[in-house]
Amino acid sequence: MITQPIPARMRGLNRAEICDQNFIEFVNQWQGPIAGSADADAPILPGSALDRQGFAELMESQLISRHLDLMARVLRVQNKVFYTIGSSGHEGNAMVARLTRHTDPAFLHYRSGAFMAERFRKLLDMDPVMDSAMSFAASAADPASGGRHKVWGSKPLWVLPQTSTIASHLPKALGTAVAIEQGKRIGHPLPIADDSIVICSFGDASSNHATAQTAFNAAAWTAYQKLPAPVLFVCEDNGIGISVKTPGGWIERNFSQRADLDYFTADGLDLATGYAQVQAAVEHCRQRRRPTFLHLRTTRIMGHAGTDFEIEWRPLEELCAVEASDPLLRSAAIALQSGLYSKDQLLALYESIRARCFAAAEAADKLPKLDRLEDVIAPLAPYTPSAVMAEACRTPAAQKRLEVFGGDDKLPENLPPRHLAIQINQALHDLFCKYPEALLFGEDVAQKGGVYTVTKGLQKAFKSARVFNTLLDETMILGLAQGYANMGMLPLPEIQYLAYFHNACDQIRGEAASLQFFSNNQYRNPMLVRMAGLGYQRGFGGHFHNDNSIAALRDIPGLVVGCPSRGDDAATMLRTLAALARVDGRVSIFLEPIALYMTKDLYDSGDGQWLFPYPAPDQAMVLGEGRVYDADAEDLVIFSYGNGVPMSLRAARRIQQQHGWQVRVVDLRWLVPLNEAFIVEQAATAKRIVVVDEGRHSAGVGEGIITAIAEGGYAARPFARVVGADTYTPLAGAAFLVLPGEEDIVAAAGRLAP
């Protein structure tokens, strides 16, 4: 820390300007000793692990980061820059970048300007200033996000763009570290070196977030079992989160004694001192392959963002003390004391970088911005139907199938018709034969085969490196999935119940499904999430096992949600979703109706009419394609999905008997996105319409169906909606009071009679 006093300032002045002037005045007023070697390989100061050349480059990265911040504050008021959360005070993270490789995946805190500037040195012909300026300006030419968001990201530098959700990137960073080792176990070629580590930076305030604690716990849980997880958690401790101070000593107290989370500390305010400390943490993580916590001391200069006028809520004396600890002042002192620069040379460097940043920003402002909706959403949900269908219909190796299923006579397509759970199981076996990089994991999925034995036999057939149990933490399950996807594997995580997804929703909404959008389709999180849910379980359940809330899924941009009502559909849908992940990098959820898992009969006990032959492995379903029962019937058309389909078929028979109507039942099968054209096509020939939605009255799928019908021009058709009540599902028989039933469908049709 620089101890000489900062000149007193009046309240209300721009703190960015003050910090800028502080540096200039500090250099001009330098009176300290000057000594050092001209040898570039000599230590920058006696005893330092950092040589003179390394220090010069690190300081330049610090100055680039600082002047990007200063530029953003000036040009934001001119509407040329759209982001002012700065990195000032955190410039010491440049040391982490220097001491790691550009192929070590990095999930970064938003105060990572110096880290990025330094990592850019790892490859030739890359300009951190212009790239950053284009991102600040929301330019369509921004190589990180294509102008969709200000993010720190780079495909060639393995910096995966992050959202602003606090701490949400920690689970997937740990997942990526685990995936590096998992790839070796299954013989999957990695896109990076086998001894790579993962860098994950965050602030001291963020470390308290539940999502962060999930990742720390899972990291320790992994290390406790002696499973390698080479993640370097970098806590950039500046002592404050927006305006809430972190208690002094809290980070050290909270993390220094955690078993199986190896703690290191480093001075991020002093390059000469901190370099060896950061180096020790990086080397430990790479060599020991253990989760490592690097507590990096930083400070926060110029407030949280441009709109944070600290002078209004923070004492002036405190602000001056913070500004006196500016790491750039310490770097200037080292540069001058070592003789690396004269005062004039250092100020010339400072001003040249300022000019470079402003010139880049002005040039970026003149570049085109996104001005068409189709360009904005282009990377959100890429879909190449012909390629997806070709991949979905590509068959697994015949010999591998024979080995897995136990002979030709035991191939599922040669067996009698079976129910939903069995056919999902058989389809999963086929997918694992087809994709050696496929992994299935979750709670109880291995030896037990899941709560409903849907994954039974998979671990025995494909071994524990590919089918395994995780800790009981849905957030971490989905974080692992993203990590495996980052390393080129095909994750098939299972969320045991739909209700359990809601506490981990942001891992899909904010992270997995957004990555293609915010990286301009440079990074992808291909995954197929299996999720049991919906209602109608008899003798078991209550809300948490009969959750019918699909609204949380329907609201996620770019997500695909499929929901089968019968086994043969489930098999072909799974093939399509796996191909969609492989070809287009998409995130999908396969919502499995629990009450239909074991259903064999449709109308009468023992009729076996809900058992279907297993489709041959070269068959798949077109994304969005529905199934129509009695396609020529026009008196009444019933739209439904999941449990509602067999229920509607039973009701249809009764309606036909009562009213003499011919009834068509439409199984949507795909709930997100809804195939609106298909819905309109079916509505066009309907004299009456009933929408059967087992979800809730508010925000259910039924609202989307009716909207499609209305916007398609068929709102005048007599229609009724049969839906669940806006309540949680109670236990036992009371559940059927809140869920729509067969009687409700028949009654709704009756109300449409002339």
Beta strands, then each sheet from edge to edge (+ up, - down):
strand 1: 106-107
strand 2: 198-203
strand 3: 231-237
strand 4: 240-241
strand 5: 244-245
strand 6: 262-267
strand 7: 292-297
strand 8: 438-442
strand 9: 467-469
strand 10: 490-495
strand 11: 527-533
strand 12: 560-562
strand 13: 587-593
strand 14: 627-629
strand 15: 636-640
strand 16: 663-667
strand 17: 670-672
strand 18: 689-696
strand 19: 719-724
sheet 1: 1+ 2+ 3+ 7+ 6+
sheet 2: 4+ 5-
sheet 3: 9+ 8+ 10+ 11+ 13+ 12+ 17-
sheet 4: 14+ 16- 15- 18- 19-
end
